[in-house]
Amino acid sequence: MHSTHLLLEEPIRMASILEPSKASFFPAMTKIVGTLGPKSRSIEVISGCLKAGMSVARFDFSWHDPEYHQETLENLKAAVKLTKKLCAVMLDTVGAEMQVVNKSEKAISLEADAIVVLTPDKGQEASSELLPINFDGLSKAVKKGDTIFIGQYLFTGSETTSVWLEVSEVKGDDVVCVIKNSATLAGSLFTLHGSQIRIGLPTLTDKDKEVISTWGVQNKIDFLSLSYTRHAEDVRQAREFLSKLGDLYQTQIFAKIENIEGLNHFDEILQEADGIILSRGNLGIDLPPEKVFLFQKAALYKCNMAGKPAVVTRVVDSMTDNLRPTRAEATDVANAVLDGSDAILLGAETLRGLYPVETISTVGKICAEAEKVFNQDMYFKKTVKYVGEPMTHLESIASSAVRAAIKVKASVIICFTSSGRAARLIAKYRPTMPVLSVVIPRLKTNQLKWSFSGAFEARQSLIVRGLFPMLADPRHPAESTSASNESVLKVALDHGRLPELLSHTTESSFARRSEMLLLCFPGKNIEVVPTVHEGCRISPNMHSTHLLLEEPIRMASILEPSKASFFPAMTKIVGTLGPKSRSVEVISGCLKAGMSVARFDFSWHDPEYHQETLENLKAAVKLTKKLCAVMLDTVGAEMQVVNKSEKAISLEADATVVLTPDAGQEASSELLPINFDGLSKAVKKGDTIFIGQYLFTGSETTSVWLEVSEVKGDDVVCVIKNSATLAGSLFTLHGSQIRIGLPTLTDKDKEVISTWGVQNKIDFLSLSYTRHAEDVRQAREFLSKLGDLYQTQIFAKIENIEGLNHFDEILQEADGIILSRGNLGIDLPPEKVFLFQKAALYKCNMAGKPAVVTRVVDSMTDNLRPTRAEATDVANAVLDGSDAILLGAETLRGLYPVETISTVGKICSEAEKVFNQDMFFKKTVKYVGEPMTHLESIASSAVRAAIKVKASVIICFTSSGRAARLIAKYRPTMPVLSVVIPRLKTNQLKWSFSGAFEARQSLIVRGLFPMLADPRHPAESTSASNESVLKVALDHGKAAGVIKSHDRVVVCQKVGDASVVKIIELED
């Protein structure tokens, strides 16, 4: 398999991330499919959705009847007229879907480890012991040990309204199951999905056919979303059925890939279908979480090369209930665009979500930002290479049009077409500018009346990335050989509304110039036409972070089980220890699952509590023989709301609440006491304030957004922007882009470090709210006076705009960086989060300093599995270059700390397999430049040699750890065993050995695994023989289980003043 990651060609400027996005005539090139339902069916809301960027309206017939959907469609038509925004219609079939029906609609509470029976007897009442289903063949399809998922209709994955069952017994037609997690099923309809279970239901059911032949024909649907497509034959049968239904012979069929069978037959389905919908909901149940991103990248690549639209689902689950997406979701949307998606499909988020318009707007903004850094040049070359030679005439015209448009920096490509095929081919090459598809109507007759074709073709381009349709006036001879440049330009102006598109959009770093139009007449010619407008519509000075697969990943390989490894992953995992993860038993499980750094967060609880936890960690380390480093996380400039009574506080949208520094007050829905008396001086009217549960996940409804309406003395009066319930005793308060006059290292922090930190010889200090390099220098000076803590590494947490603005100077001073996406994700608009991550990781990688990403699997705080967005977000963090993943709430108070660490480790491991090490290596060498330092040269040579000989491991002998870290900087594909050579030292009272700090500190560096060498081995001595070096390598490498007979091993060591890289082939 080949990598899907491309390094930035040049670093993104941090300042550019803060530049507001400029308004565009088109919200984004990537299209948005919105599912219309209870929360999005009024004319007013649909109009808002269209203005926000929805171009296709989806009608899901798994939910409600044709009459209901017809009413909604009539409102859509009215909204289209009102907004003058074209919108296509997609009918989504029910297909082979099983459902649990709860006629009473009473909430059903299911407890973990209890028994529940699934029965086909629909006359039964649903309860916590019995669930009636709509399919009588389940008992024949399952066996003991099979997994069954039940979730709310259009479940989001971030909800606690979904349950996992394990089949324990089949009794006649009934299936007896053990409940794996506690959940409450609320509502009347639940989806039931058997993981990798073959269900004998037709893809196109009788109910589907009836709906299509009535509602579909009546409304001339543009797209048919064919649920549960399993074979190409399913598509052929659907097409044959449509061909007999009048105008529906023109309807395009989008195959939904949502089970293993569909995945196995993906290539043949793609060949037959008009487009693909990657249904990450159900398929994400069939696939292990660590395989979801692989499927997405492989499927999108195949669709892109075939020139067929690909649609990605399940991206911003949390926006069903929240105003903003989680950080994982925001980066997942961006990476779907960079992976090559044509459209994003929103399901529950718009059907029953509280903020359908805001959701579409947010997704559109993220897409637009991602498109700016999409590497079109690489994409174009890969596509041309894939298509090969000789090209067809039309393919040649399309690729030439795109090449010409990019060369002349055209602002738009206008393509005149009747079938839409030429325009789609141009869009296939992903030009950086919009493609205006001017559809030329053709006169047709059925011998009774004349009519014009073209409407279907125009609307069907509304799902293709970068393609924007316009119906041409049939009187314009746009496809005639006699068409002059003047008439072509007239068509462009009439149909392209170019005065709006070609407005003055100059940027400070580029000279103003006349714009160019590129006009494409398939089969005729290509013309470049200067317009009368000035200003060049081009992307900011940012570079792509996307790389196409060099070769497609085989779909079958995605289903191959991952091989067990001594090291769960090269990427490290930092776990935050707390109430749910402080026993010896649980910590031992965390260590075995892959945790290599334990984080102690002093924003929460006292030193005595954390000392008890640390003693349990020490016991677990001895028990498991797994080394673990310790990280102390400071409180820093953090503001908090204190709820002494711990009673739940209900806050209603549009109501008013007062923030007061009077800590003696009781917290209520009208008054919230805070621990900072300077807030009133720091804020102004219109500022945004966020309040959330300590270590809030973002997928919870326990966080609230406030807008400052007035400052009254020391009090701050705010309007509540969303309804929420604050439950607990401690809440984090964060002012968006507000400068708070609190020190980075508080007196409380200093006291904790100088007592608890010194006592436990902490390996890492996580410096919260780092704003300047001076913050790091002051912290280092403080540590230098505390005995052994002069060796403690400082990791700067970037969690506000000030820290982002001073990122480069902070990186230079710190030992590592933590990208605190929680708080920073509040300061930054959602569409900027992915940009910050990619830019920051690039800079850290090039500097050779560890980078840690936070807030990845929020939903696993309460659920056994991550959402699809979270699973792909973890993988993309690895591909972006992260050294470690930090888990906060997921392990501190999450219900499944061990399972969470295990799941994240598996995803990291899978992503590492497709990481493009070759490209990373070349970019790093280029960045370092020449002449290299002696140590840098040795490190890069060791990695190059190890890859050339396919070594199983690199062994590096080091005393400071620097040499091993430099080797790891080049991201070798094999583990680097850092054999730390202890040095004898004295304080004139006693002798001691150095090396323990250096060994543990490598536990946060990707691919680096430490071992303390026996001091009797003279590995750095000039008299060290090959035998003794080999002895050390074998002692430590074989103990780790990474070296076997006949393996090649690269050894990097110092002999006297010379640094030596040698290759050893092991014998039996």
ABEGO torsion letter per residue (X at the ends): XBBABBBBABBBBAAAAABBBBBBABABABBBBBBBBAAAABAAAAAAAAAAGBABBBBBAABEBAAAAAAAAAAAAAAAAAAGBBBBBBBBBAEBBBBBBBAAGBBBBBBBGBBBBBBABAABBBBAABBBBABAAAAAABBBGBBBBBBBBGBAGABAABBBBBBABBBEABBBBBBABBBBBBEABBBBBBBGBBBBBBABBAAAAAAAABAAAAAGBABBBBBGBABAAAAAAAAAAAAABEAAAABBBBBBBABAAAAAAAAAAAAABABBBBBAAAAAAABBAAAAAAAAAAAAAAAAAAGBBBBBBGABAAAAABABBBAAAAAAAAAAAAAGBABBBBBAAAAABABAAAAAAAAAAAAAAAAAABBAAAAAAAAAAAAEOBBBAAAAAAAAAAAAAAAAGBABBBBBBAAGAAAAAAAAAGBABBBBBBBBBBBBBAGABBBBBGAAAAAAAAABBGBBBBBBBAABBAABAABBAAAAAAAAAAAAGAAAABBBABBAABBBBBBBBBBBBBGBBBBBBBBABBEBBBBBBBBBABBBBABBBBAAAAABBBBBBABABABBBBBBBBAAAABAAAAAAAAAAGBABBBBBAABEBAAAAAAAAAAAAAAAAAAGBBBBBBBBBAEBBBBBBBAAGBBBBBBBGBBBBBBABAABBBBAABBBBABAAAAAABBBGBBBBBBBBGBAGABAABBBBBBABBBEABBBBBBABBBBBBEABBBBBBBGBBBBBBABBAAAAAAAAAAAAAAGBABBBBBGBABAAAAAAAAAAAAABEAAAABBBBBBBABAAAAAAAAAAAAABABBBBBAAAAAAABBAAAAAAAAAAAAAAAAAAGBBBBBBGABAAAAABABBBAAAAAAAAAAAAAGBABBBBBAAAAABABAAAAAAAAAAAAAAAAAABBAAAAAAAAAAAAEOBBBAAAAAAAAAAAAAAAAGBABBBBBBAAGAAAAAAAAAGBABBBBBBBBBBBBBAGABBBBBGAAAAAAAAABBGBBBBBBBAABBAABAABBAAAAAAAAAAAAAAAGABBBGBBBBBBBBBEABBBBBBBBBBX
